[in-house]
Amino acid sequence: MLTCAHNRFYVISEFIEGGTLTEGLSKSPKLNTSSLLPLMLQIAEGLDYLHNGLTDTLGVVVHDDLNPQQILFSGEKVLISLSLS
């Protein structure tokens, strides 16, 4: 959630306990196609929502530095660490 108080913007998100994709890859570095494809589809859907689904609310949102440390696991995959500019 994006909020503003006293002329400062704050991003508030839920706490996610599942760990990052980086941590998951260190435990199991070789992903097979059957586990990789659903993961990539969820990431692509999240990016599509950021780029296209939020335009009415926030204007254009672009995730400019997507990497495995910014993808958290919590039953479902969640994109985090958006650069606001």
MODELLER restraints for C-alpha pairs under 7 A, 6 or more apart:
rsr = mdl.restraints
at = mdl.atoms
rsr.add(forms.Gaussian(group=physical.xy_distance, feature=features.Distance(at['CA:1:A'], at['CA:11:A']), mean=5.64, stdev=0.5))
rsr.add(forms.Gaussian(group=physical.xy_distance, feature=features.Distance(at['CA:1:A'], at['CA:12:A']), mean=5.01, stdev=0.5))
rsr.add(forms.Gaussian(group=physical.xy_distance, feature=features.Distance(at['CA:1:A'], at['CA:13:A']), mean=6.13, stdev=0.5))
rsr.add(forms.Gaussian(group=physical.xy_distance, feature=features.Distance(at['CA:2:A'], at['CA:9:A']), mean=6.99, stdev=0.5))
rsr.add(forms.Gaussian(group=physical.xy_distance, feature=features.Distance(at['CA:2:A'], at['CA:10:A']), mean=5.77, stdev=0.5))
rsr.add(forms.Gaussian(group=physical.xy_distance, feature=features.Distance(at['CA:2:A'], at['CA:11:A']), mean=4.62, stdev=0.5))
rsr.add(forms.Gaussian(group=physical.xy_distance, feature=features.Distance(at['CA:2:A'], at['CA:12:A']), mean=6.32, stdev=0.5))
rsr.add(forms.Gaussian(group=physical.xy_distance, feature=features.Distance(at['CA:3:A'], at['CA:9:A']), mean=5.70, stdev=0.5))
rsr.add(forms.Gaussian(group=physical.xy_distance, feature=features.Distance(at['CA:3:A'], at['CA:10:A']), mean=5.29, stdev=0.5))
rsr.add(forms.Gaussian(group=physical.xy_distance, feature=features.Distance(at['CA:3:A'], at['CA:11:A']), mean=6.47, stdev=0.5))
rsr.add(forms.Gaussian(group=physical.xy_distance, feature=features.Distance(at['CA:4:A'], at['CA:10:A']), mean=6.05, stdev=0.5))
rsr.add(forms.Gaussian(group=physical.xy_distance, feature=features.Distance(at['CA:16:A'], at['CA:74:A']), mean=6.05, stdev=0.5))
rsr.add(forms.Gaussian(group=physical.xy_distance, feature=features.Distance(at['CA:17:A'], at['CA:74:A']), mean=6.36, stdev=0.5))
rsr.add(forms.Gaussian(group=physical.xy_distance, feature=features.Distance(at['CA:18:A'], at['CA:72:A']), mean=6.41, stdev=0.5))
rsr.add(forms.Gaussian(group=physical.xy_distance, feature=features.Distance(at['CA:18:A'], at['CA:73:A']), mean=4.49, stdev=0.5))
rsr.add(forms.Gaussian(group=physical.xy_distance, feature=features.Distance(at['CA:18:A'], at['CA:74:A']), mean=4.79, stdev=0.5))
rsr.add(forms.Gaussian(group=physical.xy_distance, feature=features.Distance(at['CA:19:A'], at['CA:72:A']), mean=5.56, stdev=0.5))
rsr.add(forms.Gaussian(group=physical.xy_distance, feature=features.Distance(at['CA:19:A'], at['CA:73:A']), mean=5.65, stdev=0.5))
rsr.add(forms.Gaussian(group=physical.xy_distance, feature=features.Distance(at['CA:20:A'], at['CA:68:A']), mean=6.74, stdev=0.5))
rsr.add(forms.Gaussian(group=physical.xy_distance, feature=features.Distance(at['CA:20:A'], at['CA:69:A']), mean=5.45, stdev=0.5))
rsr.add(forms.Gaussian(group=physical.xy_distance, feature=features.Distance(at['CA:20:A'], at['CA:70:A']), mean=6.77, stdev=0.5))
rsr.add(forms.Gaussian(group=physical.xy_distance, feature=features.Distance(at['CA:20:A'], at['CA:71:A']), mean=5.55, stdev=0.5))
rsr.add(forms.Gaussian(group=physical.xy_distance, feature=features.Distance(at['CA:20:A'], at['CA:72:A']), mean=4.37, stdev=0.5))
rsr.add(forms.Gaussian(group=physical.xy_distance, feature=features.Distance(at['CA:20:A'], at['CA:73:A']), mean=6.13, stdev=0.5))
rsr.add(forms.Gaussian(group=physical.xy_distance, feature=features.Distance(at['CA:21:A'], at['CA:68:A']), mean=4.90, stdev=0.5))
rsr.add(forms.Gaussian(group=physical.xy_distance, feature=features.Distance(at['CA:21:A'], at['CA:69:A']), mean=6.02, stdev=0.5))
rsr.add(forms.Gaussian(group=physical.xy_distance, feature=features.Distance(at['CA:21:A'], at['CA:71:A']), mean=5.59, stdev=0.5))
rsr.add(forms.Gaussian(group=physical.xy_distance, feature=features.Distance(at['CA:21:A'], at['CA:72:A']), mean=6.16, stdev=0.5))
rsr.add(forms.Gaussian(group=physical.xy_distance, feature=features.Distance(at['CA:22:A'], at['CA:68:A']), mean=5.05, stdev=0.5))
rsr.add(forms.Gaussian(group=physical.xy_distance, feature=features.Distance(at['CA:22:A'], at['CA:69:A']), mean=5.36, stdev=0.5))
rsr.add(forms.Gaussian(group=physical.xy_distance, feature=features.Distance(at['CA:42:A'], at['CA:77:A']), mean=6.66, stdev=0.5))
rsr.add(forms.Gaussian(group=physical.xy_distance, feature=features.Distance(at['CA:46:A'], at['CA:79:A']), mean=6.82, stdev=0.5))
rsr.add(forms.Gaussian(group=physical.xy_distance, feature=features.Distance(at['CA:50:A'], at['CA:61:A']), mean=5.70, stdev=0.5))
rsr.add(forms.Gaussian(group=physical.xy_distance, feature=features.Distance(at['CA:50:A'], at['CA:62:A']), mean=6.78, stdev=0.5))
rsr.add(forms.Gaussian(group=physical.xy_distance, feature=features.Distance(at['CA:51:A'], at['CA:60:A']), mean=6.45, stdev=0.5))
rsr.add(forms.Gaussian(group=physical.xy_distance, feature=features.Distance(at['CA:51:A'], at['CA:61:A']), mean=5.34, stdev=0.5))
rsr.add(forms.Gaussian(group=physical.xy_distance, feature=features.Distance(at['CA:51:A'], at['CA:62:A']), mean=5.81, stdev=0.5))
rsr.add(forms.Gaussian(group=physical.xy_distance, feature=features.Distance(at['CA:63:A'], at['CA:82:A']), mean=5.86, stdev=0.5))
rsr.add(forms.Gaussian(group=physical.xy_distance, feature=features.Distance(at['CA:63:A'], at['CA:83:A']), mean=6.90, stdev=0.5))
rsr.add(forms.Gaussian(group=physical.xy_distance, feature=features.Distance(at['CA:70:A'], at['CA:79:A']), mean=6.04, stdev=0.5))
rsr.add(forms.Gaussian(group=physical.xy_distance, feature=features.Distance(at['CA:70:A'], at['CA:80:A']), mean=5.18, stdev=0.5))
rsr.add(forms.Gaussian(group=physical.xy_distance, feature=features.Distance(at['CA:70:A'], at['CA:81:A']), mean=5.95, stdev=0.5))
rsr.add(forms.Gaussian(group=physical.xy_distance, feature=features.Distance(at['CA:71:A'], at['CA:77:A']), mean=6.54, stdev=0.5))
rsr.add(forms.Gaussian(group=physical.xy_distance, feature=features.Distance(at['CA:71:A'], at['CA:78:A']), mean=5.72, stdev=0.5))
rsr.add(forms.Gaussian(group=physical.xy_distance, feature=features.Distance(at['CA:71:A'], at['CA:79:A']), mean=4.97, stdev=0.5))
rsr.add(forms.Gaussian(group=physical.xy_distance, feature=features.Distance(at['CA:71:A'], at['CA:80:A']), mean=6.29, stdev=0.5))
rsr.add(forms.Gaussian(group=physical.xy_distance, feature=features.Distance(at['CA:72:A'], at['CA:78:A']), mean=5.37, stdev=0.5))
rsr.add(forms.Gaussian(group=physical.xy_distance, feature=features.Distance(at['CA:72:A'], at['CA:79:A']), mean=6.70, stdev=0.5))
